[in-house]
Amino acid sequence: MKELPSSVSIEAISDGYDDGGIDQAKTCEAYLTRFKEVGSDTLSQLIQKLANSGCPVNCIVYDPFLPWAVEVAKKFGLIIDWMSKLYPIKTIGPTIPSMYLDKRLHDDKEYGLSIFKPMTNECLNWLNHQPISSVLYVSFGSFAIVEAEQMEELAWGLKNSNNNFLWVVRSTEEPKLPKDFLEELTSEKGLVVPWCPQLQVLEHESIGCFLTHCGWNSILEAISLGVPMVAIPQWTDQPTNAKFVKDVWEIGVRAKQDEKGIVRREVIEECIKLVMEEEKGKLIRENAKKWKELARNVVDEGGSSDKNIEEFVSKLVTIS
């Protein structure tokens, strides 16, 4: 048997915003353009560095957020499809901590990484005082930059829906809120925080709906915890994810943009009420519960994800 490495070495490349972070970018498009330019250059430098160190790179694994990585791989003549040749593709997941699904790993309660510090006590204490399935949870994730006009429409849409809401607004996005919005918001009606423990929030019995940008992690977490959604996708894979939410899984609705690309307050209000209150939303809410059970079953012992992981590990051990 081959001797396996005793440790994993971590190296970094640059996205072009090392000094101040992603919030320096004025738009998502500007960030991606800069990341492609600087990322390609620093990835190339890293490959050359490792080649000279006696530990050369022989493959690159990348995801849809870094499509330019394949061009770098081709430039250096690296194999980019070695995994598909060695192993057939198998599906696994949802890959969220076990204690929110099958509960087989009792210490597996969080990812172990958070970009921002969550206001855990404030969020959970507030939720504990809300009726069951009465709260709208709103979050656009770690990176999405919402235009000021859209932020204003979202704020008034939430307020006009007459549902209590927990809204994550990152500190860099807070200046875009309407004037006096926070001052006029009563603690009974809503809570606005810079960050929250999303898994714990989605699991809470008071949550009735998730208004989301449709980032893949957020979608998986909502499915796994049986929370119906209002989808307002922003970029990259999110429109595709939103289509799955609405048309394939039927666990939410998609709020339509106008000709300026803005989802207006009336549309937001209508979507929230449909999912949380109206008879039309009953099937959506029932489907969300169904998909929660399906998610738990596939990762539980004997489920398809569990079997696929076992098969993959068995083959890996045999090859080693």
FENQUIZI-V805802 format. One record per backbone hydrogen bond with DSSP energy under -0.5 kcal/mol. CO is the residue of the C=O (numbers start at 1). NH is the residue of the N-H. If there is no record, write none. Layout:
((CO & NH) (CO & NH))
//
This chain:
((9 & 11) (17 & 21) (21 & 24) (22 & 25) (27 & 31) (28 & 32) (29 & 33) (30 & 34) (31 & 35) (32 & 36) (33 & 37) (34 & 38) (35 & 39) (36 & 40) (37 & 41) (38 & 42) (39 & 43) (40 & 44) (41 & 45) (42 & 46) (43 & 47) (44 & 48) (45 & 49) (46 & 50) (47 & 51) (48 & 52) (49 & 53) (50 & 55) (51 & 54) (58 & 79) (60 & 62) (63 & 66) (64 & 67) (66 & 69) (67 & 70) (68 & 71) (68 & 72) (69 & 73) (70 & 74) (71 & 75) (72 & 76) (73 & 78) (74 & 77) (79 & 60) (81 & 85) (82 & 86) (83 & 87) (94 & 96) (97 & 100) (98 & 101) (98 & 103) (104 & 106) (105 & 108) (107 & 109) (108 & 99) (116 & 118) (118 & 120) (119 & 123) (120 & 124) (121 & 125) (122 & 126) (123 & 127) (124 & 128) (126 & 129) (127 & 130) (131 & 134) (134 & 164) (135 & 137) (135 & 208) (135 & 209) (136 & 166) (137 & 211) (138 & 168) (139 & 213) (140 & 144) (144 & 146) (147 & 151) (148 & 152) (149 & 153) (150 & 154) (151 & 155) (152 & 156) (153 & 157) (154 & 158) (155 & 159) (156 & 160) (157 & 161) (158 & 163) (159 & 162) (164 & 136) (165 & 167) (165 & 191) (166 & 138) (167 & 169) (167 & 193) (168 & 140) (170 & 173) (170 & 174) (173 & 176) (174 & 177) (178 & 181) (180 & 184) (181 & 185) (182 & 185) (184 & 186) (186 & 190) (189 & 165) (191 & 167) (193 & 169) (195 & 119) (196 & 198) (197 & 201) (198 & 202) (199 & 203) (200 & 204) (201 & 204) (204 & 207) (205 & 133) (206 & 134) (206 & 135) (209 & 137) (210 & 212) (210 & 230) (211 & 139) (212 & 232) (213 & 234) (215 & 219) (216 & 220) (217 & 221) (218 & 222) (219 & 223) (220 & 224) (221 & 225) (222 & 227) (223 & 226) (226 & 228) (228 & 210) (229 & 231) (229 & 253) (230 & 212) (231 & 255) (235 & 238) (237 & 241) (238 & 242) (239 & 243) (240 & 244) (241 & 245) (242 & 246) (243 & 247) (243 & 248) (244 & 248) (244 & 249) (244 & 250) (245 & 251) (245 & 252) (251 & 229) (253 & 231) (253 & 255) (258 & 261) (262 & 258) (262 & 264) (264 & 267) (264 & 268) (265 & 269) (266 & 270) (267 & 271) (268 & 272) (269 & 273) (270 & 274) (271 & 275) (272 & 276) (273 & 277) (273 & 278) (274 & 281) (278 & 281) (279 & 282) (281 & 285) (282 & 286) (283 & 287) (284 & 288) (285 & 289) (286 & 290) (287 & 291) (288 & 292) (289 & 293) (290 & 294) (291 & 295) (292 & 296) (293 & 297) (294 & 298) (295 & 299) (296 & 300) (298 & 305) (298 & 306) (300 & 303) (303 & 307) (304 & 308) (305 & 309) (306 & 310) (307 & 311) (308 & 312) (309 & 313) (310 & 314) (311 & 315) (312 & 316) (313 & 317) (314 & 318) (315 & 319) (316 & 320) (320 & 2))
//
